[in-house]
Amino acid sequence: MPHPDTAAALAAVDTHFDEFVAELQQLCRIRSRRQEPDQMAATARFIADSVHRWGGQAEIIEWEQSHPYVLAEIPGSGQRRLLHFTHYDVEVEPAGDDADWISPPYAAEIHDGRLYARGVADDKGALMSRIHAVAAWRLAGLTPPVTSRFIFEGKQWLHSPGLGSFCAAYADRLDSDAALWENSWRDGQDRPLLKLAEKGVLYLRLTVRTLPRDLTSQNTALLPAATARLAAALAQLQRPDGTVTVPGFADDVRPLTDAERDLLAEVEFDGDFLRERAGVRGFTGGLDDRQAAVAIRTVPTLTVAGIAGGDMRDDVTLGIPATAAAKVEIRLVPGQDPQRVLAAVRDHLAATGFGDVDIEVMATSRPNMTDHRDPFVALVADAARRAYGTEPVIEPYTQWIGNQGALAARPIVGVGVSRADSGVDGPNENIRLDDYRDGIRHVIEVMAALAVTE
């Protein structure tokens, strides 16, 4: 049975939409860059003030290895609690040239029905849409039907090293029946994409030392070079085609079901775009586009992300490098545990004669997945049908890494307000105002449906 007050809340979105957009523009005009702590603190204050304005309580919490978290709650009339996770930093690597923008990246100007601003698609638009969904109920003279809890993150480092400990410390204030995760979008066919998973990550630095210091290369016949030893160690981890050769690496991978394959078949994948961007004629292993769409989401991978060693100045140099290092990014899929994979890598290097390689863990997060059969997934999908007037696409696996594992004790669905052409993390990042309106309406519909769920 639908919630009786939903129509009034939806009507309030239309009545107050210009006010909502203006507040989003204000947020987008703050330079929420990780290397500008004053601006990050100003962003946290703005978000907390917005929550207060719309009838809630918010606390700005300093935390190790992070910019301030904002922990907030706007009470509702029912017993249900809905958690929202979004982030307010807009760091882009690389940021690109500001001259390429249609208007300055922090001007937050509107052109042809689109709001252009750095971070508006990832993730400030999604962030404010959650607050404005709750605000709509209050502007309609109503108490929201569910309690909305919020965690707004300001990442200091890409891998959010402080999130796990923060969530553990404030678990009672994050307790909820379900969660809406940060950004998603509408695809090229105008269908809202509902994301049910995130990959985990195990990020390593491998370091080799063969000599106490660099020595002249006249001694190469007698002494080992760290660069050569590191290259040999890395060759033990994968074949030239990228296939990981670590025993046990993929043993725990959760098997893909036929139903999940059917869902993935509905997810758009532009193979031509990726091949053109990469300058290649085909994908590794000769995968066709449908196979590639599945592999990019479901196959755990190992990437040698960087190698350093020796003297790389633009000149002839004569030396045996004493040290060499490599960064290795391992993307984990549902079923895998970062500690078990780390142990497999250590054991394999030791077994192949490279036990002297020092392994430093730089970042780690657990993969997470919500079962597509969970009732909350059906609830969010039905709400999308009402809000968007079209059939949503359910994406059971994604290629993105993240930190959902820190809040895995509840069903989680990713929703958002952007679209495939929003230019996330690039010049002219934007959202369509119509998408912002629909995104707010979607969250309202989720709140209404959750309130009447037994």
Buried (B, 14 or more C-beta within 10 A) or exposed (E): EEBEBBEBBBEBBEEBBEEBBEBBBEBBBBBBBBEBEEBBBBBBBBBBEBBEEBBBEBBBBEBEBBBBBBBBBBBBBBEBBBBBBBBBBBBBEEBBEEEEBBEBBBBBBBEEEBBBBBBBBBBBBBBBBBBBBBBBBBBBEBEBBBBBBBBBBBBBBBBBBBBBBBBEEBEEBBEBBBBBBBBBBBBEEEBBBBBBBBBBBBBBBBBBBBBEEBBEBEEBEEBBBBBBBBBBBBEBBBEEEEEBEBEEBBEBBBEBEEEBEEBBEBBEBEBEEBBEEEEEEEBEEEBEEEBBBBBBBBBBBBEBEEBBBBEEEEEEEEBBBBBBBBBBBBBBBBBBBBEBBBEBBBBBBEEBEBEEBEEEEBBBBBBBBBBBEBEBBEBBBBBBBBBBEEEBBBBBBBBBBBBBBBBBEBBBBBBBBBBBBBBBBBBBBBBBBEBBBBBBBBBBBBBBBBBBBE
